[in-house]
Amino acid sequence: MRRDELEHVLRAAGAITGVETWVIVGSQAILGAVPNAPKELLVSQEVDLYALGDEAASDLVDGSIGEKSPFHESFGYYAHGVGRETAILPSR
């Protein structure tokens, strides 16, 4: 997934849910800091994301623009709505 594709997913997720801010976890998070990441980091078709304080938004995104959805079939990439617990970081 390229940066412009990530931005497309985020716009679509926002349009579906009304949520403006998303947390991206997993391999595609690199695209926030490195928009022109090496091609080895761009092979994933999915972006894992969730909205802080709105667990229902993840389910809505997953069902609307998730794997095997018309969005995925049309564009070749998709969103995977996940929960906050997906990425547990160390306390230090």
N, C-alpha and C positions, 0 to 999 in steps of 0.2 A: 504494500500500500504506500502510495506517495503522499506527500503533505497535502496536495490539493484534494486528493481522495478522502483523506482524514477530515479535512474541512467540510467536504460535501456531506459526509456522514454526520458530523456535528450539526450542520445546518438542518439536515433532515430530522435528526433526533429532536432538535429544538422546535421545529415546526410541528412535529407530532405531539409533543408533550407540553410545550410552552416553557420548558426549562432552558435557561440561558447558559448555565455554568455546569460543566461536566468534569468528572475526574476520570482520567484515562489511566488504566493500569495495563501491565503486560508490555509486550515488545513494541507496540506502536507509540508508547509514551515517549520514545526517543525523538519522534517527529516534532514534538513541542520545542525541544532544545536544539535539534539538529535538522532543520527543514530539508536539507539536501544530504540526507544520510546515505551511506554507501549502499549499493544495490543489494548486498547480502542481508541488510536489515529491512528490506522492503518486500520480502517474499510473502508475508502474511496477508490473508484476505480479510481478516477481521480486526476490529478494534474493540477491546473490552472497556466498557465505560459504565459509570453510574452517576446519578445526581445526588448530591448531599441532601439528606433530609427528605428524599422523595423516592422511596423504594418502589412504588408503583410505576414510576417512570421507566425503570429498568425493564420491567415486564412488558410495558407497552412498546418500548423500543425493540426488544427482542422479538416480540410477536409481529411487529410491523416492518422492520427493516433488518431482521435477523437472518440467520442461515436459511437458505432455500426459499427465501421470500422473493416476491417479484423484484424488489430492489436489488437483492443479491444476483438474481438471474440477469437483470438488465445491466448492472455495472461491474459485476465480478468481485465485489467486496461487500462487506456487511458489518453491522454493529452487533455486538454481543452484550446485551444488558446484564450486568453482574451486580452483586451486592458489595457493600462496603467491606465485608469480611473477606473478600477475595484476595486482597492484598494486605497482609498483616506485616507491619514493619517492626523492627526491633525498637525497644524503648530508648536505646542509646546508639 
